[in-house]
Amino acid sequence: MRRRMRRVSIASKPELRQGIEDYTFFLDYLKILGMVLFAIGMTTPVLGLVVFDVDTQLMQGRDSLDEQLIWDKPILPYIAGFLILAIQWFKFVEVHHALRSTDLKHIIIVLCFFFVLCLYPWFEMNIEFTADQPHSRAWFSAAWGLLGVFSFWQLSYAHKHKMISSKLSENRIRSLKREILGDPVVAVICIGLSYVGFMTWIVGMVLLVPISNYVLARISIEAAQQ
């Protein structure tokens, strides 16, 4: 009788340990947190412009508002920043929609991605006041380059440890990795362009980001059809 009880207790230990180490329930919370942070990142810079204009009107007088109108600001970095986050959002949703499990290390990688995502609006808003400084432009480019690095890392980790369901095929996972890596590559190019000049940097960012993603997406579609 004691031997049987001992066998039952020993057999139940792995099940108990497995239940404690199961982080699958975190997936829903990561998705919700990701959606909130993306929404903040896409809207905070524009809201910051509006609040700054109102503060300027209250503190310096009504006439000073004409000097702070939105068309007098470097609006192109905000457009490029929104476009970059929109592309990152599509990739984030596609990957996390296919996740079927997670673990502590994967969660930490995703949280690192969220940390850079939280810093992104600050770098974007800082451009309004430091657009003439090459180092500021370089840091802004490096910020969204890091988003791509952590996005690639968490996808590769999830794929290696079989956390992705059959919703994403092997071909699509390889194509998605290639598309995600395109962002850090373009970011490195834009870091170099930031020291050439403001217009060169902003035109390169506005054009290279969508073009590179479009080309990589077309390559993935053609590869899937073969």
C-alpha positions in Angstrom: 0.0 0.0 0.0 2.8 2.4 0.8 4.6 1.5 -2.4 1.5 2.3 -4.4 1.0 5.6 -2.6 4.7 6.5 -3.3 4.3 5.6 -6.9 1.3 7.8 -7.2 3.0 10.7 -5.5 6.1 10.4 -7.7 4.0 10.2 -10.8 2.1 13.3 -9.9 5.2 15.4 -9.3 6.0 16.0 -13.0 2.4 17.0 -13.6 2.5 19.5 -10.7 5.8 20.9 -12.0 4.5 21.2 -15.5 1.4 23.1 -14.3 3.6 25.6 -12.5 5.9 26.2 -15.5 3.1 26.5 -18.0 3.1 30.2 -19.1 0.5 29.7 -21.9 -2.0 31.9 -20.2 0.3 34.8 -20.6 -0.3 34.8 -24.4 -3.6 36.7 -24.1 -2.1 39.3 -21.8 0.9 39.8 -24.1 -1.5 40.4 -27.0 -3.5 42.9 -25.1 -0.4 44.7 -23.8 1.0 44.8 -27.3 -2.1 46.3 -28.8 -2.2 49.0 -26.1 1.5 49.9 -26.5 1.2 50.1 -30.3 -1.9 52.3 -30.0 0.1 54.6 -27.6 3.1 54.6 -29.9 1.0 55.6 -32.9 -1.0 58.3 -31.2 1.3 59.9 -28.6 3.4 62.0 -30.9 0.4 63.6 -32.6 -1.3 64.2 -29.2 2.0 65.7 -28.0 1.9 68.2 -30.9 -1.6 69.3 -30.0 -0.8 69.6 -26.2 2.3 71.6 -27.0 0.4 74.0 -29.2 -2.2 74.5 -26.5 0.4 75.1 -23.9 2.2 77.6 -26.1 -1.1 79.5 -26.7 -1.8 79.7 -22.9 1.7 80.5 -21.8 2.9 82.9 -24.6 -0.2 84.3 -25.9 -2.7 83.7 -28.7 -0.5 85.1 -31.5 2.3 82.7 -30.7 0.1 79.8 -31.8 0.6 80.8 -35.4 4.3 80.0 -35.0 3.6 76.5 -33.7 1.1 75.2 -36.3 1.5 71.6 -37.3 2.6 72.5 -40.9 5.5 74.5 -39.5 6.9 71.3 -37.8 8.9 68.5 -39.3 5.8 66.3 -40.0 7.6 63.8 -42.2 9.2 62.0 -39.3 5.8 61.5 -37.7 4.4 60.0 -41.0 7.5 57.8 -41.3 7.2 56.8 -37.7 3.6 55.9 -38.0 4.3 53.8 -41.1 7.1 52.0 -39.4 4.9 51.1 -36.4 2.0 50.0 -38.7 4.3 47.6 -40.5 5.6 46.3 -37.1 2.1 45.9 -35.9 1.1 43.7 -38.8 4.0 41.4 -38.2 3.4 41.4 -34.4 -0.2 40.4 -34.9 0.6 37.6 -37.4 3.2 36.0 -35.1 1.3 36.2 -31.9 -2.0 35.0 -33.5 -0.1 31.8 -34.4 1.5 31.3 -31.0 0.2 28.3 -29.1 2.5 28.4 -26.1 5.3 30.4 -24.5 7.8 30.3 -21.7 9.6 32.7 -19.4 12.5 33.4 -21.8 10.2 34.1 -24.7 8.1 36.4 -22.5 11.3 38.3 -21.5 12.2 38.7 -25.2 8.7 40.1 -25.9 9.0 42.5 -23.0 12.3 43.8 -24.4 10.4 44.4 -27.6 7.8 46.3 -25.6 10.5 48.3 -23.8 11.9 49.6 -27.1 8.3 50.2 -28.3 7.7 52.4 -25.2 10.8 54.4 -26.0 10.0 54.8 -29.7 7.5 57.7 -29.2 10.1 59.6 -27.2 12.7 59.4 -29.9 10.0 60.3 -32.5 8.9 63.4 -30.5 12.4 64.4 -29.8 13.0 64.8 -33.6 10.8 67.9 -33.5 13.4 69.8 -31.5 16.6 68.0 -32.6 16.0 67.3 -36.3 19.1 69.3 -37.1 21.3 67.0 -35.0 22.6 63.9 -36.8 23.0 61.9 -33.5 19.3 62.4 -32.7 18.3 61.2 -36.2 20.6 58.2 -35.8 19.1 57.3 -32.4 15.6 57.4 -33.9 16.7 55.1 -36.7 18.4 52.7 -34.2 15.2 52.6 -32.1 13.0 51.1 -34.8 15.9 49.0 -35.9 16.0 47.4 -32.4 12.2 46.7 -32.8 13.0 44.5 -35.8 15.9 42.8 -33.9 13.7 41.8 -31.0 10.8 40.9 -33.3 13.1 38.5 -35.2 14.6 37.1 -32.0 11.2 36.3 -30.4 10.0 34.7 -33.7 13.1 32.6 -34.1 13.0 31.5 -30.4 9.3 30.5 -30.7 10.0 28.6 -34.0 13.0 26.8 -32.5 11.0 25.7 -29.4 7.9 24.7 -31.4 5.7 27.3 -29.9 4.0 28.2 -33.3 0.9 26.4 -34.4 0.3 25.1 -37.9 -1.4 28.5 -38.8 2.0 29.6 -40.0 3.7 27.2 -42.4 7.4 26.7 -42.5 7.6 28.7 -45.7 5.7 31.5 -44.2 7.9 31.5 -41.1 11.0 31.8 -43.3 9.5 34.5 -45.3 8.4 36.4 -42.2 11.9 36.2 -40.8 13.3 37.7 -44.0 10.7 40.5 -43.9 11.4 41.3 -40.3 15.1 41.4 -40.9 14.5 44.0 -43.6 13.7 46.6 -41.0 17.1 46.5 -39.1 18.9 46.5 -42.4 17.1 49.7 -43.6 17.6 51.2 -40.1 21.4 50.7 -40.5 21.2 52.5 -43.9 19.2 55.3 -42.4 21.7 55.7 -39.5 24.3 56.4 -42.2 22.0 58.8 -44.1 21.3 60.7 -40.8 24.8 62.0 -41.0 24.4 63.1 -44.6 21.5 65.5 -44.0 18.0 65.8 -42.7 16.2 65.7 -46.1 18.4 62.8 -47.3 17.6 60.9 -44.1 13.9 61.5 -44.0 13.4 60.8 -47.8 15.4 57.6 -47.4 13.3 56.5 -44.4 10.0 57.4 -46.0 10.9 55.5 -49.2 13.1 52.7 -48.2 10.8 51.3 -45.4 7.7 50.7 -47.6 9.7 49.7 -50.7 11.8 47.1 -48.9 8.8 45.6 -47.2 6.9 45.5 -50.5 9.8 43.9 -52.3 10.3 41.3 -49.5 6.5 40.6 -49.4 6.4 40.1 -53.2 9.4 37.7 -52.9 7.6 35.7 -50.2 4.4 35.5 -52.4 6.3 34.3 -55.4 8.2 31.8 -53.3 4.9 30.4 -51.9 3.5 30.0 -55.4 6.4 28.0 -56.7 
